[in-house]
Amino acid sequence: MVNQDFKNIVIIGASGAGHALVNELISTLPGGYRILLIDALEYSFFPVAALRAAVVPGWEEKVVLPLKTSTVFPFGSIHKVIAPNKVIELKKDSIILEKPFEGSTEVPFYKAIIATGSIQPSPMRPSGDWRDINDYLKALRKSQEEIKRAESIVIVGGGTVGVEFAGEVRALYPSKPITLIHNRSTLLTPLTEDQPNGNKEIPNSYISPPTHLKLAKSLTQLVEKQNINLILNDKVIIPSNPTSGPISDSEEWNGSFGLQDSLKNIKTENGQVIKGDYIFLSIGNKPNSHLVQIADKDAIESKTGLVKVDKYLKVQSDILGHEDYYAIGDVSNVPGLKTLYLAFLQAKSVAVNLVNEINNKSLVAYNPGTFGGLFVPFGPELGAASITIPYLGTWTVGSGMVSMVKGKKLLLDKWVGSWKGEEKVEVPI
């Protein structure tokens, strides 16, 4: 039976938002309450640097750290990391694990927080089959080798992921042909976009967060100057039934991604044909909300797949209860960009309200404020960003600041600094 001496605060997902919440709670949670941090993997990975790790040899060692109680919590802590273990069911007052913890697969809780993030094509995020840290390292090294071997790279989608991937490849391989295809008139997903008929469009997209038009245009101009074949206002025709791998001795692309056995014809809706032997998919990421979907489909937005939350970030579910679960980070439908900065603010907000609930105090509505920014590196030296400053508006900045703030180290120093356990962790920065 699970230890009944404590009231459990269950956090499902140990990436950015979940780990940030742990750090906020460690020093503020009253006695008698225990944090249980649960993740399906035995390691934590840093998605901000995953694209570079998939391209640049040596970077795979920088984006993974062992996920265990001793690396997350201080010496003598009552709190626990439960990993690798998978939550397979959400109930009103408990969660069901794949493998037993303290003699039971059912773990009761005082409150539970869903911080499961988003699902993206590998290797940007590890496949669910890569539970061992070496599995992910091997996948990243395989990706590096395939990109090195590729004659011509085609990137499907020009959101932040597609742009950053193109930048990493271009920085390492200055002369390798790269084509980037995007369905808008600029890169990213601008808040207001010029249309051929003169009208303005307000895009609604989870895949690429809405961005300021000035940033989108600035980044488009930067990419065009880097010898990238940029195709805008067009879409790749992806075969409806892609096979598991390339078809030998055929020039037609069969819909499989990654390295092909030869140059393939990739066709677009506007009739263009692009030759490529490495196809990178940077569209199709979605919130990792299937646990909530199974428990209560009405708690999920039908259009986006995001978990519905109220102003306190509590999950809105008649089945799971309106008081027992919170959701933070990429998985929730809280307004705003899906950035690590805002995930941290959401973690801080939930930490305050969890302690308030314990102390029978009023909850405080989540308020991210008006300061914000989106930094999009294009390799370690180039990029563009928008910064919103209260009362001063939104400003676009260029490569120098982007490289200094994010591009060179990709925030690895901040990630390593967030590990507060008795067992110190390091990565080669």
Secondary structure, DSSP 8 states (H G I E B T S, - for coil): ---TTSEEEEEE--SHHHHHHHHHHHTT--TTEEEEEE-SSSEEE-GGGHHHHHHSTTGGGGSEEE-SHHHHS-TT-S-EEE-S--EEEE-SSEEEEEEEETTEEEEE-SEEEE---EE--TTSS--TT--SHHHHHHHHHHHHHHHHH-SSEEEE--SHHHHHHHHHHHHH-TTS-EEEE-SSSSSSEESSEE-TTS-EE----SSS-EE-HHHHHHHHHHHHTTT-EEE-S--B---SS--SS--TT--B--S--EEEEEEEEEEBTTS-EEEEEEEEE----EE--HHHHHH-GGGB-TTT--B-B-TT-BB--TTT-SSSEEE-GGGB--SS---HHHHHHHHHHHHHHHHHHHTT---------S-EEEEEEETTTEEEEEEEETTTEEEEE-HHHHIIIIITTTTHHHHHHT--SSS------
